[in-house]
Amino acid sequence: MKDKAHLVYLQNRVAYARDQVAYKELFLHFYPMLRKLAVLIIQQEHLAEEIVSDVMTRLWTMETKLAYIDHLKMYLLTATRNTAITYLKKYRREACLPEMMVGDEPVPGNEPDQHLATKELSLLIERAVKTLPHQCQLVFRLIKEEGLSYKEAGSVLELSQNTLETHMRTALKRLKGALDTYLLKKKS
C-alpha cells in the first residue's frame, strides 16, 4: 500500500506535469478497490470495469484541478458510487446474481478436511451476505471486506453513523442466524 505522501506526490505529478507513469501508478493503486465497489452496486463485472475506467479517465482530464482534491481516495470512491448509481438509473436491467469468487487456495498448514470446512463456511457466508438488503450488503462489504472505517463508508454512501450501525447490526444478526443454523445441522 502506498503511503499518503506518495499518493499526493503522484496526484500532483499527474495534475501539473501530466505524468503518465504517475497516472498509471494511481490507476493501479485505486482500480481494485473502485472495481469492487462498482461490482457491489452494479453486480456485473464488465460494467463495473467500464465504470471505473470512466472515473479514472475523468481523473486524467481534470488536469490542474486534480491538485485541489484533498482526499483522493474518498473522491474516487464517491465518483465511482455516483457513476454506478447514475448508470443504474439510466439503464434499468433485470436483476442477476454477480459472479462472486470465493478463494480456492488452502490455508497453509490446514488439513484437507479443514480446508473443505473453511470453503463450505465461506460459501455459506457469501450466500448469507447476498440475501441481505442491497444497502445493508453495501455497508457490510465496504466495512468488513474493504476495510473502510464507518466514517469513510458513511461518506461514500452518504449515510449517517447511526444508519451504518443499524445496517451492520442487521447484517451481523442475519449472518449469525445462518451460521447457527449451519452449526445445528452439522451437530445432527
Protein Blocks (a to p, Z undefined) as FASTA:
>chain_A
ZZfklmmmmmmmmmmnopaklmmmmmmmmmmmmmmmmmmmnopaklmmmmmmmmmmmmmm
nmmmmmmpmblmlmmmmmmmmmmmmmmmmmgcddddddddddfbdcehiafklmmmmmmm
mmmmmmmmmmpcfklmmmmmmmmmnopafklmmmmnopafklmmmmmmmmmmmmmmmmmm
mmmmmmZZ
